Structure formats: structure tokens, C-alpha cells
Amino acid sequence: PGEGGGGAKISHVCAALAPCMRLYAYLGQTLAKAGYGQSAEEKRDNPYAEWVDTYKTEDFEGLANSLETLLDRYAETEKASFEALLPIYSKAMELELAFFGAQPDVKSVQVPTVSPARLIVDFDQTLTSHDTTAVIVAAAIATP
């Protein structure tokens, strides 16, 4: 919650939305590269082919990047710390992964365990005014 008015800070909202955008872009691109839903037969018969086609695009990647840029910008403007944003981002990613795990008729795929802390968004100095190496190191150290 924000200070005073009780509303959420924009950086917190961005941290809650970014996992969806980043995960969908990643999955769309990864599944397309693996050929999932890409053949003419699968495009006709695979219920997820349209989903893959939507989220594999450069346009959607651009939207995910834009949201991450907004997160960076508002985190800096609002002085939102990594420690404040990480639990929001992590919970949102946890819920996204649970959503995919709950889908019917989807074969279980063994995915390597990845801590949401390692999936933290765009702390690569994009539109930031300072070196973010310490943030990346802190995320790596915080990961069990």
C-alpha cells in the first residue's frame, strides 16, 4: 500500500503485472522455437497454437519490455527498494506458474526449479541512472 492515501504505488502495480507479461513472452517464444503449435496441422488442431502465436511476437516482447521499463522508472522515482518489490513480483510469478499448472489436458513438463528472484525484471541498467550490478548480485545471493 502507498503512503497516506492507502493506494498502491505504481511501482508495486508494475511489479505485480510484470511476471505475467515476461512469462507469457518467454513461453510464447520458447514454445514457438521448439515448434509447438507451429505446423499447419497443429495450428488447426492444437488449442494453444493461437496463444503461442500471440505471445511469441516481437510486438508482445516490446510490451513486456515497456512494462519492465515502467517498473524501473517508477521504482526509481518512488524510491521503491528491491526488498519491497521482490515479494510482490515473486508472489505474482508464483500465481502465474500455478495458473499454468492448473490447466486441464496439459501434459506435465518437468521444469527446472527457478526461484522467482532469478526472474526479476530488467535490472540491466535500461533507463536507469545508476549501476544495478549490486541489485543483480543481491538477487543471486537471496536465491536458495
PyMOL commands that set and color helices and strands:
alter all, ss='L'
color gray80, all
select helices_A, chain A and resi 10-33+40-45+49-55+58-77+82-101+116-119+133-142
alter helices_A, ss='H'
color red, helices_A
deselect
rebuild
show_as cartoon
